[in-house]
């Protein structure tokens, strides 16, 4: 509708332990950060806890939902902003070629670029949206305007991922930076008394 929006996700994540704390904000591109809509998330094993610390109706309580049942509602959005989902998407890239070496996040990294087909783009997307988009995407084949770029350190660790899908009239991009790799992180404990909700009821731009 002629407007651009940016979703920003920051936090600490222990991939091995499947635990993490994330702060999410959504704002129209170019507006003040004060206008951003916030969301807090805590990943703990197979459960994700989330809350909106600023709710119009005053309900700022925590909710919980199964991590693996959460669905995608928009292109290149991870369900519940799950960083492991982005890693899964980029692993599905094809026709990958080397694109040189450059410094990323302060460290030398090898740059690789590839293409995305409909499978990673529609991964875990809600049924009605997936069914609407799948057939035309399959017909486009290698002409699908979707790319994946990944930067890998000399130690073999991913430090940045860039996914882009550009249809001209609508463009979506997702960048994930992985910094302070290998350092211990502090993750908040699961909140007590969080209301369990079905994953199918979790929708909206803040949760993917």
GUTOR-439498 format. One line per 10 residues: their letters; for each residue x, y, z of N, C-alpha, C, O, CB. Coordinates in nm, 3 decimals, decimal comma. Glycine has a CB too. Example, Ala and Ser with C-alpha at 12.3 -4.5 7.8 and 13.67 -1.06 7.14 Angstrom:
2
as) 1,319/-0,569/0,780/1,230/-0,450/0,780/1,320/-0,330/0,780/1,424/-0,332/0,846/1,131/-0,447/0,905  1,285/-0,225/0,708/1,367/-0,106/0,714/1,290/0,003/0,787/1,341/0,114/0,804/1,408/-0,060/0,572 .
This chain:
208
xxxxxxxxxx) 0,083/-0,121/0,000/0,000/0,000/0,000/0,087/0,125/0,000/0,046/0,230/0,051/-0,094/0,001/0,122  0,206/0,116/-0,057/0,294/0,232/-0,068/0,366/0,267/0,060/0,425/0,375/0,069/0,216/0,348/-0,112  0,365/0,178/0,159/0,433/0,205/0,285/0,536/0,096/0,311/0,517/-0,020/0,275/0,331/0,213/0,401  0,646/0,137/0,375/0,751/0,042/0,412/0,757/0,029/0,563/0,745/0,128/0,635/0,888/0,085/0,355  0,776/-0,094/0,610/0,787/-0,119/0,753/0,913/-0,201/0,782/0,956/-0,282/0,700/0,661/-0,193/0,805  0,969/-0,177/0,898/1,089/-0,250/0,940/1,062/-0,320/1,073/1,016/-0,259/1,169/1,209/-0,154/0,952  1,091/-0,449/1,075/1,085/-0,525/1,199/1,227/-0,548/1,248/1,309/-0,601/1,174/1,009/-0,660/1,179  1,256/-0,509/1,371/1,389/-0,524/1,427/1,384/-0,624/1,542/1,300/-0,614/1,631/1,445/-0,387/1,476  1,475/-0,721/1,538/1,480/-0,826/1,641/1,622/-0,830/1,695/1,717/-0,848/1,619/1,437/-0,966/1,584  1,637/-0,815/1,827/1,769/-0,820/1,889/1,763/-0,907/2,013/1,659/-0,917/2,078/1,820/-0,678/1,923 .
xxxxxxxxxx) 1,875/-0,971/2,046/1,877/-1,050/2,168/1,992/-1,146/2,175/2,084/-1,142/2,093/1,750/-1,125/2,181  1,986/-1,233/2,274/2,090/-1,335/2,297/2,027/-1,472/2,280/1,914/-1,496/2,322/2,155/-1,320/2,439  2,103/-1,564/2,217/2,047/-1,695/2,191/2,154/-1,802/2,207/2,265/-1,789/2,156/1,987/-1,701/2,050  2,118/-1,907/2,279/2,204/-2,024/2,296/2,144/-2,134/2,210/2,050/-2,203/2,250/2,215/-2,068/2,449  2,200/-2,150/2,089/2,143/-2,246/1,994/2,151/-2,389/2,048/2,058/-2,468/2,028/2,216/-2,237/1,859  2,259/-2,422/2,114/2,277/-2,559/2,164/2,175/-2,595/2,270/2,122/-2,707/2,272/2,418/-2,577/2,220  2,146/-2,499/2,358/2,051/-2,524/2,466/1,907/-2,492/2,428/1,815/-2,515/2,506/2,090/-2,443/2,588  1,887/-2,437/2,307/1,753/-2,398/2,262/1,689/-2,299/2,359/1,573/-2,315/2,398/1,664/-2,520/2,247  1,765/-2,197/2,397/1,712/-2,094/2,485/1,756/-1,956/2,433/1,867/-1,940/2,383/1,761/-2,115/2,632  1,666/-1,859/2,446/1,701/-1,726/2,400/1,602/-1,622/2,448/1,488/-1,655/2,482/1,710/-1,722/2,250 .
xxxxxxxxxx) 1,646/-1,497/2,450/1,559/-1,384/2,485/1,569/-1,282/2,372/1,679/-1,241/2,334/1,600/-1,319/2,624  1,455/-1,241/2,318/1,453/-1,148/2,207/1,361/-1,030/2,237/1,259/-1,045/2,305/1,408/-1,218/2,080  1,399/-0,914/2,185/1,314/-0,795/2,189/1,285/-0,756/2,045/1,376/-0,739/1,964/1,382/-0,678/2,267  1,157/-0,742/2,014/1,112/-0,717/1,879/1,044/-0,581/1,874/0,976/-0,541/1,968/1,016/-0,828/1,830  1,063/-0,509/1,763/0,991/-0,383/1,746/0,952/-0,368/1,600/1,025/-0,410/1,510/1,078/-0,262/1,793  0,837/-0,308/1,577/0,785/-0,286/1,442/0,754/-0,137/1,426/0,685/-0,078/1,509/0,656/-0,372/1,416  0,806/-0,079/1,319/0,784/0,064/1,297/0,781/0,093/1,147/0,846/0,025/1,068/0,893/0,149/1,366  0,705/0,194/1,111/0,708/0,238/0,972/0,845/0,297/0,944/0,896/0,378/1,022/0,595/0,341/0,943  0,904/0,258/0,833/1,039/0,300/0,799/1,048/0,453/0,794/0,967/0,520/0,730/1,082/0,240/0,665  1,150/0,506/0,864/1,172/0,650/0,865/1,107/0,722/0,980/1,128/0,843/0,996/1,121/0,707/0,739 .
xxxxxxxxxx) 1,029/0,652/1,063/0,965/0,716/1,178/1,053/0,701/1,301/1,150/0,625/1,301/0,826/0,657/1,204  1,020/0,774/1,404/1,096/0,769/1,529/1,081/0,633/1,596/0,979/0,567/1,584/1,050/0,881/1,624  1,187/0,594/1,668/1,182/0,467/1,741/1,076/0,470/1,850/1,030/0,365/1,895/1,318/0,435/1,802  1,037/0,589/1,892/0,932/0,601/1,995/0,797/0,551/1,944/0,708/0,518/2,021/0,919/0,747/2,041  0,784/0,548/1,810/0,658/0,505/1,751/0,653/0,354/1,727/0,552/0,303/1,679/0,634/0,578/1,621  0,760/0,284/1,759/0,767/0,140/1,734/0,676/0,064/1,830/0,659/0,102/1,946/0,911/0,091/1,746  0,620/-0,045/1,781/0,538/-0,134/1,863/0,628/-0,248/1,912/0,691/-0,316/1,831/0,415/-0,190/1,781  0,636/-0,270/2,044/0,731/-0,369/2,097/0,670/-0,506/2,128/0,549/-0,520/2,143/0,793/-0,315/2,223  0,759/-0,605/2,136/0,720/-0,740/2,175/0,840/-0,804/2,244/0,953/-0,793/2,196/0,674/-0,825/2,051  0,816/-0,871/2,357/0,921/-0,946/2,427/0,899/-1,095/2,403/0,786/-1,142/2,400/0,921/-0,914/2,580 .
xxxxxxxxxx) 1,011/-1,170/2,385/1,001/-1,313/2,363/1,108/-1,387/2,443/1,220/-1,339/2,458/1,013/-1,346/2,213  1,071/-1,504/2,494/1,166/-1,593/2,560/1,149/-1,732/2,501/1,040/-1,789/2,505/1,145/-1,593/2,716  1,256/-1,786/2,447/1,256/-1,922/2,393/1,312/-2,016/2,499/1,419/-1,991/2,554/1,338/-1,931/2,260  1,239/-2,122/2,527/1,285/-2,218/2,627/1,248/-2,358/2,578/1,136/-2,405/2,598/1,222/-2,190/2,768  1,345/-2,423/2,512/1,318/-2,555/2,457/1,210/-2,551/2,351/1,222/-2,478/2,253/1,279/-2,650/2,567  1,106/-2,628/2,370/0,999/-2,639/2,270/0,888/-2,536/2,290/0,786/-2,544/2,222/0,941/-2,777/2,274  0,907/-2,441/2,381/0,803/-2,342/2,411/0,856/-2,201/2,390/0,971/-2,171/2,422/0,753/-2,359/2,555  0,771/-2,115/2,337/0,804/-1,973/2,324/0,706/-1,893/2,407/0,585/-1,911/2,397/0,801/-1,928/2,175  0,760/-1,804/2,490/0,679/-1,713/2,572/0,688/-1,575/2,510/0,795/-1,533/2,466/0,727/-1,713/2,722  0,576/-1,503/2,507/0,576/-1,371/2,444/0,475/-1,279/2,512/0,375/-1,325/2,568/0,545/-1,383/2,293 .
xxxxxxxxxx) 0,502/-1,150/2,505/0,409/-1,051/2,560/0,433/-0,917/2,493/0,545/-0,886/2,451/0,424/-1,039/2,714  0,330/-0,839/2,484/0,340/-0,701/2,437/0,343/-0,611/2,560/0,241/-0,596/2,627/0,221/-0,663/2,341  0,457/-0,551/2,592/0,466/-0,469/2,714/0,383/-0,342/2,709/0,368/-0,273/2,810/0,608/-0,433/2,739  0,330/-0,310/2,591/0,242/-0,193/2,577/0,118/-0,236/2,500/0,121/-0,246/2,378/0,316/-0,074/2,504  0,010/-0,260/2,572/-0,115/-0,303/2,510/-0,222/-0,198/2,532/-0,236/-0,144/2,642/-0,160/-0,439/2,568  -0,299/-0,169/2,428/-0,404/-0,067/2,438/-0,509/-0,107/2,541/-0,566/-0,021/2,608/-0,470/-0,045/2,302  -0,535/-0,238/2,554/-0,638/-0,281/2,649/-0,582/-0,307/2,788/-0,655/-0,350/2,878/-0,707/-0,406/2,598  -0,452/-0,281/2,807/-0,391/-0,295/2,938/-0,345/-0,435/2,972/-0,286/-0,457/3,078/-0,485/-0,251/3,040  -0,371/-0,532/2,883/-0,331/-0,670/2,908/-0,187/-0,691/2,860/-0,163/-0,706/2,740/-0,428/-0,769/2,836  -0,094/-0,692/2,952/0,047/-0,712/2,917/0,099/-0,844/2,971/0,219/-0,860/2,995/0,132/-0,596/2,972 .
xxxxxxxxxx) 0,009/-0,939/2,990/0,048/-1,070/3,043/0,123/-1,155/2,942/0,112/-1,134/2,821/-0,074/-1,144/3,090  0,199/-1,251/2,993/0,274/-1,342/2,908/0,183/-1,450/2,851/0,088/-1,494/2,916/0,389/-1,404/2,986  0,213/-1,492/2,730/0,148/-1,604/2,665/0,256/-1,708/2,632/0,374/-1,675/2,628/0,070/-1,559/2,535  0,216/-1,832/2,610/0,310/-1,935/2,567/0,247/-2,018/2,457/0,125/-2,036/2,454/0,352/-2,024/2,687  0,331/-2,069/2,367/0,281/-2,151/2,257/0,391/-2,247/2,212/0,509/-2,216/2,230/0,232/-2,063/2,140  0,356/-2,362/2,154/0,457/-2,456/2,106/0,541/-2,395/1,993/0,488/-2,344/1,895/0,391/-2,586/2,058  0,670/-2,402/2,009/0,762/-2,342/1,912/0,750/-2,404/1,773/0,747/-2,331/1,673/0,905/-2,356/1,962  0,744/-2,535/1,765/0,745/-2,603/1,636/0,612/-2,599/1,564/0,603/-2,639/1,447/0,787/-2,745/1,654  0,507/-2,551/1,632/0,376/-2,544/1,567/0,346/-2,405/1,513/0,249/-2,386/1,441/0,267/-2,585/1,664  0,429/-2,307/1,547/0,406/-2,170/1,501/0,420/-2,163/1,350/0,505/-2,230/1,291/0,504/-2,071/1,568 .
xxxxxxxxxx) 0,335/-2,080/1,287/0,332/-2,072/1,140/0,378/-1,935/1,092/0,384/-1,837/1,168/0,192/-2,101/1,088  0,411/-1,931/0,963/0,453/-1,807/0,897/0,332/-1,743/0,831/0,251/-1,811/0,770/0,566/-1,834/0,793  0,321/-1,611/0,843/0,207/-1,541/0,784/0,249/-1,441/0,677/0,163/-1,384/0,609/0,130/-1,469/0,892  0,378/-1,418/0,659/0,426/-1,322/0,560/0,560/-1,370/0,505/0,635/-1,440/0,573/0,438/-1,180/0,620  0,589/-1,332/0,382/0,712/-1,375/0,315/0,836/-1,331/0,393/0,846/-1,217/0,438/0,717/-1,319/0,174  0,930/-1,424/0,406/1,059/-1,401/0,471/1,045/-1,353/0,616/1,129/-1,277/0,666/1,138/-1,300/0,392  0,941/-1,399/0,682/0,927/-1,375/0,826/0,938/-1,509/0,896/0,874/-1,606/0,855/0,790/-1,304/0,860  1,018/-1,515/1,000/1,034/-1,639/1,075/0,922/-1,651/1,177/0,885/-1,552/1,239/1,172/-1,645/1,144  0,867/-1,771/1,197/0,761/-1,787/1,296/0,813/-1,755/1,436/0,910/-1,814/1,483/0,704/-1,931/1,293  0,747/-1,660/1,500/0,786/-1,615/1,633/0,930/-1,562/1,634/0,997/-1,562/1,738/0,772/-1,729/1,734 .
xxxxxxxxxx) 0,977/-1,515/1,515/1,111/-1,456/1,502/1,222/-1,554/1,538/1,327/-1,513/1,587/1,122/-1,332/1,590  1,198/-1,681/1,514/1,291/-1,788/1,550/1,417/-1,782/1,463/1,406/-1,802/1,342/1,223/-1,925/1,537  1,535/-1,755/1,519/1,657/-1,746/1,438/1,697/-1,879/1,374/1,760/-1,880/1,268/1,772/-1,695/1,522  1,663/-1,990/1,437/1,696/-2,119/1,379/1,619/-2,144/1,250/1,666/-2,217/1,163/1,669/-2,231/1,478  1,502/-2,084/1,237/1,422/-2,097/1,116/1,494/-2,032/0,998/1,492/-2,084/0,887/1,282/-2,034/1,135  1,558/-1,917/1,022/1,632/-1,847/0,916/1,750/-1,933/0,869/1,778/-1,939/0,750/1,683/-1,709/0,967  1,817/-1,999/0,963/1,926/-2,090/0,926/1,874/-2,205/0,840/1,941/-2,249/0,747/1,994/-2,145/1,053  1,755/-2,253/0,872/1,695/-2,362/0,794/1,663/-2,314/0,653/1,684/-2,387/0,556/1,568/-2,416/0,864  1,611/-2,192/0,641/1,579/-2,138/0,509/1,703/-2,125/0,422/1,703/-2,168/0,307/1,510/-2,002/0,522  1,810/-2,066/0,475/1,929/-2,043/0,394/1,995/-2,174/0,357/2,061/-2,182/0,253/2,028/-1,954/0,468 .
xxxxxxxxxx) 1,978/-2,278/0,438/2,035/-2,408/0,405/1,967/-2,470/0,284/2,020/-2,566/0,226/2,024/-2,502/0,525  1,851/-2,417/0,244/1,777/-2,469/0,129/1,808/-2,394/0,001/1,747/-2,421/-0,102/1,629/-2,462/0,156  1,903/-2,302/0,005/1,942/-2,228/-0,115/2,008/-2,322/-0,216/2,067/-2,424/-0,178/2,038/-2,113/-0,079  1,998/-2,288/-0,344/2,060/-2,370/-0,448/2,142/-2,280/-0,542/2,135/-2,157/-0,533/1,953/-2,450/-0,528  2,217/-2,342/-0,630/2,303/-2,269/-0,724/2,393/-2,170/-0,652/2,410/-2,056/-0,694/2,217/-2,194/-0,828  2,451/-2,216/-0,542/2,534/-2,130/-0,458/2,674/-2,117/-0,518/2,735/-2,216/-0,559/2,543/-2,185/-0,313  2,724/-1,993/-0,523/2,858/-1,967/-0,574/2,932/-1,874/-0,478/2,870/-1,800/-0,402/2,851/-1,904/-0,716  3,065/-1,880/-0,481/3,147/-1,792/-0,399/3,146/-1,651/-0,458/3,149/-1,634/-0,580/3,292/-1,846/-0,387  3,143/-1,552/-0,370/3,136/-1,413/-0,415/3,245/-1,328/-0,350/3,230/-1,206/-0,338/2,999/-1,353/-0,384  3,355/-1,390/-0,310/3,467/-1,315/-0,256/3,471/-1,316/-0,105/3,395/-1,388/-0,039/3,462/-1,175/-0,304 .
xxxxxxxxxx) 3,562/-1,234/-0,051/3,579/-1,225/0,093/3,574/-1,079/0,135/3,625/-0,993/0,064/3,712/-1,291/0,139  3,514/-1,051/0,247/3,502/-0,915/0,299/3,488/-0,919/0,450/3,468/-1,026/0,509/3,381/-0,841/0,235  3,499/-0,804/0,512/3,486/-0,799/0,658/3,339/-0,773/0,694/3,278/-0,678/0,646/3,579/-0,689/0,718  3,285/-0,860/0,778/3,145/-0,850/0,821/3,141/-0,863/0,972/3,202/-0,953/1,029/3,056/-0,959/0,753  3,070/-0,772/1,037/3,061/-0,772/1,183/3,199/-0,774/1,248/3,220/-0,831/1,355/2,980/-0,893/1,232  3,293/-0,708/1,180/3,427/-0,691/1,236/3,524/-0,805/1,211/3,638/-0,800/1,259/3,415/-0,670/1,379  3,481/-0,908/1,137/3,570/-1,022/1,113/3,570/-1,057/0,964/3,469/-1,038/0,896/3,527/-1,145/1,198  3,683/-1,108/0,911/3,687/-1,151/0,771/3,590/-1,267/0,749/3,580/-1,357/0,832/3,831/-1,193/0,731  3,519/-1,262/0,638/3,420/-1,366/0,610/3,413/-1,392/0,460/3,432/-1,301/0,379/3,282/-1,326/0,664  3,387/-1,516/0,425/3,367/-1,554/0,286/3,219/-1,535/0,251/3,130/-1,575/0,325/3,411/-1,702/0,260 .
xxxxxxxxxx) 3,197/-1,473/0,136/3,061/-1,440/0,092/3,017/-1,542/-0,012/3,086/-1,567/-0,110/3,055/-1,295/0,034  2,899/-1,600/0,011/2,840/-1,693/-0,086/2,701/-1,642/-0,123/2,629/-1,589/-0,038/2,833/-1,838/-0,028  2,665/-1,660/-0,249/2,533/-1,615/-0,294/2,464/-1,727/-0,370/2,528/-1,803/-0,443/2,545/-1,489/-0,381  2,333/-1,737/-0,353/2,257/-1,843/-0,419/2,114/-1,800/-0,446/2,079/-1,683/-0,429/2,259/-1,968/-0,334  2,033/-1,894/-0,487/1,894/-1,867/-0,521/1,801/-1,944/-0,426/1,838/-2,046/-0,368/1,866/-1,904/-0,668  1,680/-1,890/-0,413/1,576/-1,956/-0,334/1,460/-1,994/-0,425/1,417/-1,912/-0,507/1,528/-1,866/-0,218  1,409/-2,116/-0,411/1,288/-2,152/-0,483/1,168/-2,138/-0,389/1,180/-2,079/-0,281/1,296/-2,296/-0,541  1,055/-2,191/-0,429/0,934/-2,172/-0,351/0,938/-2,243/-0,215/0,869/-2,200/-0,123/0,815/-2,219/-0,429  1,015/-2,350/-0,202/1,012/-2,429/-0,079/1,057/-2,351/0,044/0,983/-2,350/0,143/1,099/-2,551/-0,095  1,174/-2,286/0,045/1,210/-2,208/0,164/1,122/-2,084/0,183/1,101/-2,041/0,296/1,354/-2,166/0,155 .
xxxxxxxxxx) 1,072/-2,027/0,072/0,988/-1,908/0,083/0,853/-1,939/0,146/0,794/-1,854/0,213/0,968/-1,846/-0,054  0,804/-2,061/0,125/0,672/-2,098/0,177/0,683/-2,194/0,295/0,583/-2,251/0,338/0,589/-2,162/0,066  0,802/-2,212/0,347/0,824/-2,304/0,459/0,738/-2,266/0,579/0,748/-2,155/0,631/0,972/-2,306/0,498  0,654/-2,358/0,623/0,566/-2,343/0,739/0,470/-2,224/0,728/0,421/-2,174/0,829/0,649/-2,328/0,864  0,442/-2,181/0,607/0,345/-2,072/0,589/0,204/-2,127/0,609/0,176/-2,243/0,578/0,360/-2,008/0,447  0,114/-2,043/0,662/-0,023/-2,085/0,685/-0,085/-2,136/0,554/-0,055/-2,086/0,446/-0,107/-1,967/0,742  -0,170/-2,236/0,567/-0,219/-2,311/0,453/-0,280/-2,223/0,345/-0,247/-2,238/0,228/-0,320/-2,411/0,498  -0,369/-2,131/0,383/-0,441/-2,053/0,282/-0,347/-1,963/0,201/-0,368/-1,944/0,081/-0,548/-1,969/0,348  -0,246/-1,909/0,265/-0,152/-1,823/0,193/-0,054/-1,906/0,110/-0,017/-1,867/0,000/-0,074/-1,733/0,292  -0,013/-2,020/0,163/0,077/-2,107/0,088/0,010/-2,158/-0,039/0,071/-2,157/-0,146/0,123/-2,226/0,175 .
xxxxxxxxxx) -0,116/-2,202/-0,028/-0,186/-2,255/-0,145/-0,207/-2,149/-0,252/-0,206/-2,179/-0,371/-0,320/-2,313/-0,103  -0,225/-2,024/-0,209/-0,245/-1,916/-0,305/-0,116/-1,882/-0,380/-0,121/-1,846/-0,498/-0,297/-1,792/-0,233  -0,002/-1,893/-0,313/0,125/-1,849/-0,373/0,204/-1,961/-0,439/0,286/-1,935/-0,527/0,210/-1,786/-0,268  0,179/-2,086/-0,398/0,268/-2,195/-0,442/0,266/-2,218/-0,593/0,372/-2,228/-0,655/0,229/-2,322/-0,372  0,149/-2,226/-0,654/0,141/-2,258/-0,796/0,213/-2,155/-0,883/0,294/-2,194/-0,967/-0,005/-2,268/-0,839  0,185/-2,024/-0,867/0,258/-1,928/-0,951/0,408/-1,926/-0,925/0,486/-1,901/-1,017/0,203/-1,789/-0,930  0,450/-1,953/-0,802/0,593/-1,957/-0,772/0,660/-2,076/-0,840/0,770/-2,063/-0,894/0,615/-1,963/-0,621  0,594/-2,191/-0,838/0,649/-2,309/-0,903/0,663/-2,285/-1,052/0,762/-2,326/-1,112/0,560/-2,433/-0,876  0,566/-2,220/-1,113/0,570/-2,192/-1,256/0,687/-2,100/-1,293/0,742/-2,111/-1,402/0,438/-2,129/-1,301  0,724/-2,011/-1,202/0,835/-1,919/-1,229/0,969/-1,991/-1,229/1,064/-1,945/-1,293/0,837/-1,807/-1,127 .
xxxxxxxxxx) 0,979/-2,102/-1,158/1,102/-2,180/-1,158/1,222/-2,097/-1,117/1,219/-2,026/-1,017/1,126/-2,240/-1,294  1,331/-2,107/-1,196/1,452/-2,032/-1,165/1,436/-1,883/-1,186/1,523/-1,804/-1,150/1,566/-2,083/-1,250  1,323/-1,842/-1,246/1,297/-1,700/-1,265/1,241/-1,632/-1,141/1,218/-1,511/-1,141/1,203/-1,681/-1,379  1,218/-1,710/-1,036/1,167/-1,654/-0,911/1,269/-1,555/-0,856/1,384/-1,593/-0,832/1,136/-1,767/-0,808  1,231/-1,429/-0,834/1,327/-1,326/-0,794/1,360/-1,331/-0,645/1,330/-1,237/-0,571/1,274/-1,189/-0,829  1,421/-1,442/-0,601/1,453/-1,458/-0,460/1,597/-1,509/-0,447/1,637/-1,603/-0,515/1,354/-1,557/-0,391  1,674/-1,445/-0,361/1,814/-1,478/-0,345/1,851/-1,497/-0,198/1,781/-1,451/-0,108/1,902/-1,369/-0,407  1,961/-1,567/-0,177/2,013/-1,589/-0,042/2,162/-1,559/-0,044/2,235/-1,612/-0,128/1,985/-1,734/0,007  2,207/-1,476/0,048/2,350/-1,448/0,065/2,389/-1,485/0,207/2,315/-1,460/0,302/2,382/-1,298/0,035  2,505/-1,545/0,220/2,552/-1,585/0,353/2,701/-1,556/0,363/2,776/-1,577/0,268/2,523/-1,735/0,380 .
xxxxxxxxxx) 2,743/-1,508/0,479/2,883/-1,478/0,506/2,931/-1,573/0,615/2,870/-1,583/0,721/2,902/-1,328/0,548  3,042/-1,642/0,587/3,094/-1,746/0,676/3,235/-1,708/0,719/3,319/-1,678/0,634/3,092/-1,885/0,608  3,261/-1,711/0,849/3,394/-1,676/0,899/3,495/-1,784/0,862/3,458/-1,893/0,818/3,391/-1,654/1,052  3,623/-1,754/0,882/3,728/-1,851/0,852/3,720/-1,972/0,945/3,779/-2,077/0,916/3,866/-1,785/0,865  3,647/-1,958/1,055/3,624/-2,071/1,146/3,504/-2,155/1,104/3,470/-2,253/1,171/3,605/-2,021/1,289  3,439/-2,116/0,994/3,325/-2,191/0,945/3,194/-2,156/1,012/3,099/-2,235/1,008/3,350/-2,335/0,964  3,186/-2,038/1,074/3,064/-1,995/1,144/2,992/-1,887/1,063/3,056/-1,796/1,011/3,097/-1,944/1,285  2,861/-1,898/1,055/2,782/-1,798/0,983/2,777/-1,670/1,066/2,745/-1,674/1,185/2,639/-1,850/0,952  2,807/-1,557/1,004/2,802/-1,430/1,074/2,695/-1,336/1,018/2,656/-1,240/1,085/2,936/-1,363/1,068  2,648/-1,362/0,895/2,538/-1,281/0,840/2,463/-1,361/0,735/2,522/-1,437/0,658/2,591/-1,148/0,780 .
xxxxxxxxxx) 2,331/-1,341/0,732/2,244/-1,399/0,630/2,156/-1,288/0,573/2,099/-1,209/0,649/2,158/-1,517/0,687  2,145/-1,282/0,441/2,057/-1,186/0,376/1,968/-1,261/0,278/2,016/-1,324/0,184/2,138/-1,074/0,302  1,837/-1,255/0,301/1,738/-1,317/0,213/1,656/-1,206/0,149/1,612/-1,113/0,218/1,647/-1,417/0,290  1,634/-1,214/0,018/1,562/-1,109/-0,054/1,464/-1,172/-0,151/1,497/-1,269/-0,221/1,659/-1,015/-0,128  1,343/-1,118/-0,157/1,245/-1,154/-0,258/1,188/-1,024/-0,314/1,124/-0,948/-0,242/1,131/-1,247/-0,199  1,212/-1,000/-0,443/1,178/-0,871/-0,504/1,091/-0,891/-0,627/1,140/-0,931/-0,733/1,306/-0,793/-0,541  0,961/-0,863/-0,611/0,868/-0,874/-0,723/0,846/-0,740/-0,792/0,757/-0,727/-0,876/0,736/-0,929/-0,674  0,926/-0,641/-0,758/0,912/-0,511/-0,820/0,812/-0,425/-0,746/0,849/-0,325/-0,684/0,870/-0,525/-0,964  0,685/-0,462/-0,750/0,582/-0,385/-0,680/0,587/-0,408/-0,530/0,536/-0,328/-0,452/0,444/-0,422/-0,734  0,649/-0,518/-0,490/0,662/-0,549/-0,348/0,797/-0,617/-0,326/0,832/-0,712/-0,395/0,544/-0,641/-0,298 .
xxxxxxxxxx) 0,871/-0,567/-0,229/1,003/-0,623/-0,199/1,013/-0,650/-0,049/0,977/-0,566/0,033/1,116/-0,527/-0,245  1,064/-0,768/-0,016/1,084/-0,805/0,123/1,228/-0,853/0,138/1,278/-0,929/0,055/0,982/-0,915/0,168  1,295/-0,809/0,243/1,429/-0,857/0,271/1,443/-0,887/0,420/1,376/-0,826/0,503/1,536/-0,754/0,226  1,529/-0,982/0,451/1,553/-1,022/0,589/1,703/-1,036/0,610/1,769/-1,112/0,538/1,478/-1,154/0,623  1,757/-0,964/0,708/1,899/-0,973/0,739/1,914/-1,022/0,882/1,853/-0,967/0,974/1,970/-0,836/0,720  1,996/-1,125/0,902/2,026/-1,173/1,036/2,176/-1,166/1,059/2,253/-1,228/0,985/1,973/-1,318/1,057  2,218/-1,091/1,159/2,357/-1,082/1,199/2,380/-1,166/1,324/2,305/-1,155/1,421/2,397/-0,935/1,224  2,482/-1,250/1,321/2,520/-1,333/1,435/2,654/-1,282/1,486/2,756/-1,299/1,420/2,526/-1,485/1,397  2,654/-1,220/1,603/2,775/-1,160/1,658/2,811/-1,225/1,791/2,731/-1,297/1,851/2,757/-1,009/1,674  2,932/-1,197/1,837/2,980/-1,252/1,965/2,964/-1,404/1,969/2,921/-1,461/2,070/2,903/-1,187/2,084 .
xxxxxxxxxx) 2,999/-1,468/1,858/2,982/-1,613/1,848/3,069/-1,685/1,950/3,187/-1,654/1,965/3,014/-1,661/1,707  3,011/-1,781/2,018/3,085/-1,860/2,115/3,088/-1,804/2,255/3,132/-1,871/2,348/3,223/-1,876/2,068  3,041/-1,680/2,272/3,040/-1,621/2,405/2,917/-1,666/2,484/2,810/-1,687/2,427/3,044/-1,467/2,395  2,935/-1,679/2,613/2,822/-1,719/2,699/2,715/-1,610/2,699/2,747/-1,491/2,697/2,871/-1,747/2,844  2,590/-1,650/2,701/2,480/-1,554/2,702/2,393/-1,577/2,825/2,384/-1,688/2,878/2,396/-1,566/2,573  2,330/-1,470/2,868/2,235/-1,478/2,980/2,094/-1,473/2,924/2,058/-1,378/2,854/2,259/-1,362/3,082  2,015/-1,574/2,955/1,880/-1,584/2,902/1,781/-1,580/3,017/1,800/-1,648/3,118/1,862/-1,713/2,817  1,676/-1,502/3,003/1,575/-1,491/3,106/1,505/-1,624/3,129/1,489/-1,704/3,036/1,473/-1,382/3,070  1,463/-1,648/3,250/1,389/-1,770/3,283/1,246/-1,760/3,233/1,194/-1,649/3,218/1,391/-1,796/3,436  1,181/-1,873/3,206/1,041/-1,870/3,160/0,953/-1,802/3,264/0,966/-1,830/3,383/0,989/-2,013/3,132 .
xxxxxxxxxx) 0,864/-1,714/3,223/0,776/-1,646/3,318/0,674/-1,743/3,378/0,624/-1,832/3,309/0,703/-1,530/3,251  0,645/-1,725/3,503/0,548/-1,810/3,570/0,405/-1,765/3,535/0,378/-1,646/3,520/0,569/-1,805/3,724  0,317/-1,861/3,522/0,177/-1,830/3,500/0,140/-1,783/3,361/0,033/-1,725/3,342/0,136/-1,728/3,594  0,227/-1,807/3,262/0,195/-1,765/3,126/0,076/-1,843/3,073/0,065/-1,964/3,093/0,317/-1,784/3,034  -0,013/-1,774/3,005/-0,134/-1,837/2,951/-0,099/-1,913/2,823/-0,046/-1,854/2,728/-0,243/-1,731/2,922  -0,127/-2,042/2,819/-0,100/-2,123/2,700/-0,205/-2,094/2,593/-0,325/-2,094/2,621/-0,098/-2,274/2,736  -0,160/-2,070/2,471/-0,251/-2,042/2,360/-0,210/-2,130/2,242/-0,092/-2,162/2,226/-0,248/-1,890/2,320  -0,306/-2,169/2,158/-0,271/-2,251/2,041/-0,190/-2,171/1,940/-0,212/-2,051/1,923/-0,398/-2,305/1,974  -0,096/-2,237/1,875/-0,009/-2,168/1,779/-0,089/-2,104/1,666/-0,050/-2,000/1,614/0,093/-2,264/1,722  -0,200/-2,165/1,628/-0,282/-2,113/1,516/-0,341/-1,977/1,549/-0,380/-1,903/1,459/-0,394/-2,210/1,482 .
xxxxxxxx) -0,349/-1,942/1,677/-0,407/-1,813/1,717/-0,304/-1,702/1,722/-0,338/-1,586/1,743/-0,475/-1,826/1,851  -0,176/-1,738/1,704/-0,068/-1,639/1,713/-0,045/-1,580/1,574/0,007/-1,648/1,486/0,064/-1,702/1,770  -0,083/-1,456/1,555/-0,078/-1,392/1,422/-0,035/-1,246/1,440/-0,028/-1,195/1,552/-0,218/-1,401/1,349  -0,007/-1,183/1,329/0,028/-1,042/1,333/0,174/-1,018/1,291/0,256/-1,110/1,297/0,005/-0,987/1,472  0,205/-0,895/1,249/0,339/-0,866/1,196/0,453/-0,881/1,294/0,567/-0,901/1,253/0,341/-0,729/1,144  0,425/-0,871/1,424/0,533/-0,882/1,522/0,580/-1,026/1,543/0,694/-1,049/1,584/0,489/-0,824/1,653  0,495/-1,121/1,517/0,529/-1,262/1,542/0,554/-1,341/1,415/0,571/-1,463/1,420/0,418/-1,328/1,621  0,556/-1,273/1,301/0,587/-1,341/1,175/0,465/-1,397/1,104/0,479/-1,457/0,997/0,682/-1,451/1,201 .
